[in-house]
Amino acid sequence: MLVKTSDAAAAAATTGDYELRTCVRNSKGKKNGKTELQIDKESDIEKARANAALWEARLNVTEQSRSEYREAVRKLARDNEDLTNQHFRLEKDTMDMISFFKKKDAEKEEMIADLHEQIKEQKQEAIEENEKLIKEYSQHLNELEEKLKKRMQDFQMIQSELKMMNEFRKKKPELERELEDLRLEKETEQKIAQLAETAQNEAILQLDDTTRSVFKENVRLNEALRYHMKEAEDMKKMTVTLVEENKFLLQDKVTNDLLMQEKIAQVKRQKEEILELQKKVASLEQALDHMACEFETEKQLTVKQAVVTTETGRSEMEKLQKLLQMKDKEMNRVKLLAKNILDQRTQVEQFFLQALDQVRQEITASRAQYKQAAQDAYQRKMQMARNGQEEYPRIRTFTKNEQSTNSVYHDLEEADKWNNLQSNKVDISELTWEQKEKVLRLLFAKMNGLKTSKEEQCSSLTFITQASVAAIASPVSIFPDINPTHLVQAQGAMT
């Protein structure tokens, strides 16, 4: 629809160009007479209005198509940028997630390897510690058994000595009686010895040889008696010593009994500790096996989650790629539409350039014609003044001279001014060619989005060709400068 409208506008513009040229050619006949000037003026007004309407329609279509094209290009550029950013963020998030999960898997695998190594080390340490404990307790038990055997031997020896002491205790009264008898005998013998010595001393002098032999025998018996008494005294001392030793042995027996009971209790406690340590080792092995199973399960769950997340990210990427392909197709369509609009805009610009060139030619021709007509009129007046028919006119120059006060170029400069326009709304047919050139330049600048000069922006005049344009045209400052060169460069960049 936009292409058809642009073609219609181009056809209308071509027709308007032809009519403008016809209007220009017809405007040359203004010098033929006042009646012809009025008719030509009305014809020029009608044609200028029609031409202005065509320009206005062409400009409206161009402005609308340009606005739609710019809006579509901006929207597609924003969508493309958003999709690119979203695609980039999604790829970045996916790569970050994959690297994060890989890092986590590596850390967990390293942790699992460390835990396996720790389990092996702990098992080895537990085995070594268990063997060490078994060895220590076995050695300790052997030592205790040796001590126990030694204590048993000592105990048996003490029992035998105690038995001997008991037998000695049983024989003690008898021995004491024997000792008492021996003591009495000794005392008796001592008395007898004293008596005998006394009697001996008395009888020595009175006895004969037989008596002397008896006396010698008696002396020998006394010596034997003294020997037996000495042995009895030694036996008595030995009895006291044995009693003391018996007391010490009894005390040692009690002490050994206490030590045996304490060692037996200690051995029982050590056996219980060994059993507890074995139970702890078994529980630690079970806990390590359980931890290994838990780590393996957690690793499998993490791998599954990573796979699910990767699949989800891959599906999202596929969706985004499809959406990006759709946007690329839409962008290609917009590029094609922009190319068509650019071609149409180029035609409009060519029309405006041709119109400006035609107006410049008309300005040159009209100025030359005006200069020639003014020079001819000045020469006629001078000729008539020389003939005495009229007064001499003011001196007028036909060359550019800044010091001249009556130059034909001053009249030409007056054509650029807007002082001859009294109302706010002016018909384009009332404008000079210079003013028409300014109007075309203003329209061309607004169509390209260029800022006009301060004098043109501040002008309060509204032309018929500007009335509808001002109502529909968007502000110039909103859009960038778009000329054919810029559009071609932009199209090449998008391609």
TANOR-V257805 format. One record per pair of residues at least 4 apart in sequence whose C-alpha atoms are under 8 Angstrom apart, sorted by the first residue. I is the first residue (numbers start at 1). GAP is how many residues later the second one is. If there is no record, write none. Layout:
# TANOR-V257805
I & GAP
I & GAP
This chain:
# TANOR-V257805
1 & 4
2 & 4
2 & 63
3 & 4
3 & 337
3 & 338
4 & 4
5 & 4
5 & 56
6 & 4
6 & 52
6 & 55
6 & 56
6 & 338
7 & 4
7 & 337
8 & 4
9 & 4
9 & 45
9 & 48
9 & 49
9 & 52
10 & 4
10 & 48
10 & 337
10 & 338
11 & 4
12 & 4
12 & 42
13 & 4
13 & 38
13 & 41
13 & 42
13 & 45
13 & 338
14 & 4
14 & 337
15 & 4
16 & 4
16 & 34
16 & 35
16 & 38
17 & 4
17 & 34
17 & 334
17 & 338
18 & 4
19 & 4
19 & 28
19 & 32
20 & 4
20 & 27
20 & 28
20 & 31
21 & 4
21 & 337
22 & 4
23 & 4
23 & 20
23 & 21
23 & 24
23 & 25
24 & 4
24 & 338
25 & 4
26 & 4
26 & 14
27 & 13
27 & 14
27 & 17
29 & 7
29 & 8
29 & 11
30 & 4
30 & 6
30 & 7
30 & 10
31 & 6
32 & 4
32 & 5
33 & 4
34 & 4
35 & 4
36 & 4
37 & 4
38 & 4
39 & 4
40 & 4
41 & 4
41 & 388
42 & 4
43 & 4
44 & 4
44 & 385
45 & 4
45 & 382
45 & 383
45 & 384
45 & 385
46 & 4
47 & 4
48 & 4
48 & 380
48 & 381
49 & 4
49 & 378
49 & 379
49 & 380
49 & 415
50 & 4
51 & 4
52 & 4
52 & 376
52 & 412
52 & 413
53 & 4
53 & 412
54 & 4
55 & 4
55 & 410
56 & 4
56 & 409
56 & 410
56 & 412
56 & 413
57 & 4
58 & 4
58 & 290
59 & 4
59 & 388
59 & 410
60 & 4
60 & 409
60 & 412
60 & 413
61 & 4
62 & 4
62 & 283
62 & 385
63 & 4
63 & 384
63 & 410
64 & 4
65 & 4
65 & 276
66 & 4
66 & 275
67 & 4
68 & 4
69 & 4
69 & 269
69 & 272
70 & 4
71 & 4
72 & 4
72 & 262
73 & 4
73 & 261
74 & 4
75 & 4
76 & 4
76 & 251
76 & 255
77 & 4
78 & 4
79 & 4
80 & 4
80 & 244
80 & 247
81 & 4
82 & 4
83 & 4
83 & 237
83 & 241
84 & 4
85 & 4
86 & 4
87 & 4
87 & 230
87 & 233
88 & 4
89 & 4
90 & 4
90 & 223
90 & 227
91 & 4
91 & 226
92 & 4
93 & 4
94 & 4
94 & 216
94 & 219
95 & 4
96 & 4
97 & 4
98 & 4
98 & 208
98 & 212
99 & 4
100 & 4
101 & 4
101 & 205
102 & 4
103 & 4
104 & 4
105 & 4
105 & 194
105 & 197
105 & 198
106 & 4
107 & 4
108 & 4
108 & 191
109 & 4
110 & 4
111 & 4
112 & 4
112 & 180
112 & 183
113 & 4
114 & 4
115 & 4
115 & 177
116 & 4
116 & 176
117 & 4
118 & 4
119 & 4
119 & 169
120 & 4
121 & 4
122 & 4
123 & 4
123 & 162
124 & 4
125 & 4
126 & 4
126 & 155
127 & 4
128 & 4
129 & 4
130 & 4
130 & 148
131 & 4
132 & 4
133 & 4
133 & 141
134 & 4
134 & 140
135 & 4
136 & 4
137 & 4
137 & 133
138 & 4
139 & 4
140 & 4
141 & 4
141 & 126
142 & 4
143 & 4
144 & 4
144 & 119
145 & 4
146 & 4
147 & 4
148 & 4
148 & 112
149 & 4
150 & 4
151 & 4
151 & 105
152 & 4
153 & 4
154 & 4
155 & 4
155 & 98
156 & 4
157 & 4
158 & 4
158 & 91
158 & 95
159 & 4
160 & 4
161 & 4
162 & 4
162 & 84
162 & 87
163 & 4
164 & 4
165 & 4
165 & 77
165 & 78
165 & 81
166 & 4
167 & 4
168 & 4
169 & 4
171 & 4
172 & 4
173 & 4
174 & 4
175 & 4
176 & 4
177 & 4
178 & 4
179 & 4
179 & 53
179 & 57
180 & 4
181 & 4
182 & 4
182 & 47
182 & 50
183 & 4
183 & 46
184 & 4
185 & 4
186 & 4
186 & 39
186 & 40
186 & 43
187 & 4
188 & 4
189 & 4
189 & 33
190 & 4
191 & 4
192 & 4
193 & 4
193 & 29
194 & 4
195 & 4
196 & 4
197 & 4
198 & 4
199 & 4
200 & 4
200 & 15
201 & 4
202 & 4
203 & 4
204 & 8
207 & 4
207 & 5
208 & 4
209 & 4
210 & 4
211 & 4
212 & 4
213 & 4
214 & 4
215 & 4
216 & 4
217 & 4
218 & 4
219 & 4
220 & 4
221 & 4
222 & 4
223 & 4
224 & 4
225 & 4
226 & 4
227 & 4
228 & 4
229 & 4
230 & 4
231 & 4
232 & 4
233 & 4
234 & 4
235 & 4
236 & 4
237 & 4
238 & 4
239 & 4
240 & 4
241 & 4
242 & 4
243 & 4
244 & 4
245 & 4
246 & 4
247 & 4
248 & 4
249 & 4
250 & 4
251 & 4
252 & 4
253 & 4
254 & 4
255 & 4
256 & 4
257 & 4
258 & 4
259 & 4
260 & 4
261 & 4
262 & 4
263 & 4
264 & 4
265 & 4
266 & 4
267 & 4
268 & 4
269 & 4
270 & 4
271 & 4
272 & 4
273 & 4
274 & 4
275 & 4
276 & 4
277 & 4
278 & 4
279 & 4
280 & 4
281 & 4
282 & 4
283 & 4
284 & 4
285 & 4
286 & 4
287 & 4
288 & 4
289 & 4
290 & 4
291 & 4
292 & 4
293 & 4
294 & 4
295 & 4
296 & 4
297 & 4
298 & 4
299 & 4
300 & 4
301 & 4
302 & 4
303 & 4
304 & 4
305 & 4
306 & 4
307 & 4
308 & 4
309 & 4
310 & 4
311 & 4
312 & 4
313 & 4
314 & 4
315 & 4
316 & 4
317 & 4
318 & 4
319 & 4
320 & 4
321 & 4
322 & 4
323 & 4
324 & 4
325 & 4
326 & 4
327 & 4
328 & 4
329 & 4
330 & 4
331 & 4
332 & 4
333 & 4
334 & 4
335 & 4
335 & 156
335 & 159
335 & 160
336 & 4
337 & 4
338 & 4
338 & 153
339 & 4
339 & 152
340 & 4
341 & 4
342 & 4
342 & 142
342 & 145
342 & 146
343 & 4
344 & 4
345 & 4
345 & 139
346 & 4
346 & 138
347 & 4
348 & 4
349 & 4
349 & 95
350 & 4
351 & 4
352 & 4
352 & 88
352 & 92
353 & 4
354 & 4
355 & 4
355 & 85
356 & 4
356 & 81
356 & 84
356 & 85
357 & 4
358 & 4
359 & 4
359 & 74
359 & 75
359 & 77
359 & 78
360 & 4
360 & 73
360 & 77
361 & 4
362 & 4
362 & 71
363 & 4
363 & 70
363 & 71
364 & 4
365 & 4
366 & 4
367 & 4
367 & 45
368 & 4
369 & 4
370 & 4
371 & 4
371 & 27
371 & 37
372 & 4
373 & 4
374 & 4
374 & 34
375 & 4
375 & 23
376 & 4
377 & 4
378 & 4
378 & 15
378 & 18
379 & 4
380 & 4
381 & 4
381 & 9
381 & 11
381 & 12
382 & 4
382 & 10
382 & 11
383 & 4
384 & 4
384 & 5
384 & 6
385 & 4
385 & 5
385 & 6
385 & 7
385 & 8
386 & 6
394 & 12
395 & 11
396 & 10
396 & 11
396 & 12
397 & 7
397 & 9
397 & 10
397 & 11
398 & 9
398 & 10
398 & 11
399 & 8
399 & 9
399 & 10
400 & 7
400 & 9
401 & 6
406 & 4
407 & 4
408 & 4
409 & 4
410 & 4
411 & 4
412 & 4
413 & 4
415 & 17
415 & 18
415 & 19
415 & 20
416 & 16
416 & 18
416 & 19
417 & 18
418 & 17
421 & 5
423 & 38
424 & 36
424 & 37
424 & 38
424 & 39
425 & 36
425 & 37
425 & 38
425 & 39
426 & 4
426 & 35
426 & 36
426 & 37
426 & 38
427 & 4
427 & 36
427 & 37
428 & 8
428 & 35
428 & 36
428 & 37
431 & 4
431 & 5
432 & 4
433 & 4
434 & 4
435 & 4
436 & 4
437 & 4
438 & 4
439 & 4
440 & 4
441 & 4
442 & 4
442 & 10
442 & 14
443 & 4
444 & 4
445 & 4
445 & 5
445 & 6
445 & 7
446 & 4
446 & 5
446 & 6
446 & 30
448 & 33
448 & 34
448 & 35
449 & 27
449 & 28
449 & 30
449 & 31
449 & 32
449 & 33
450 & 26
450 & 31
451 & 25
451 & 26
452 & 4
452 & 5
453 & 4
454 & 4
455 & 4
462 & 4
462 & 5
463 & 4
465 & 4
466 & 4
467 & 4
468 & 4
469 & 4
474 & 4
475 & 4
481 & 5
482 & 4
482 & 5
483 & 4
484 & 4
485 & 4
486 & 4
487 & 4
488 & 4
489 & 4
490 & 4
491 & 4
